[in-house]
């Protein structure tokens, strides 16, 4: 009888060990479907920034970004249309986005003309977001590359300030994340944080971008509290 009990105990212990091995103790990320990400290949090329952001936040967000997307026009669904798709699928509380790089790479016209087109597209998205009750927008700017035009650092800072003011005037908390001003990027050459094409971020750069976005969200109280209602809507 005693031998049988010992055998049963050993068998139970083995089952428990196997269960612990096969089941992860890490909590599943919370799906926050009222937070969406839209933009271009800085997000979409490898999805690494999204994965790092998910680790930092513990949340999964709806994603609509596409390689080759422009703020306006192009053969890929543009970023304004990505926003339209996202709002049709459900209410939005927070937008995390980038955009404009492909407009410069593939657009026609002078840098000044393209900059105005990009800004106009951002303003259209802001107007829609205001009507749709969006509370927060995080805009990630671009880091410097070897092909960045002269004066890009100043232009990026000016664009960020302009967008933040435009958001505030519409009752939206808009935060501009500027990698150019970050010490991690400033201390490195573009070839050290971009892959061989000289444009898209390495995994380390994607991790840094995710950290910058999350730091900005935390500093501004964006998506730090309760999740989305179970209905999928947003208050």
Protein Blocks (a to p, Z undefined) as FASTA:
>chain_A
ZZmmmmmmmmmmmmmmmmmmmpcfbdcddddfkbcceddfklmmnommmmmmmmmnopac
ddfbdehiafegcjbdcfklmmmmmmmnoccfbdcddehjlmmmmmgcdfklmmmmmmmm
mmmmmmmmmmnopabdcdddddddfklcehklmmmmmmmmmmmmmmmmnopacddddfkl
pmklmmpcfklmccfkomaccfklmmmmmmmmmmmmmmnopakbccddfkopaZZ
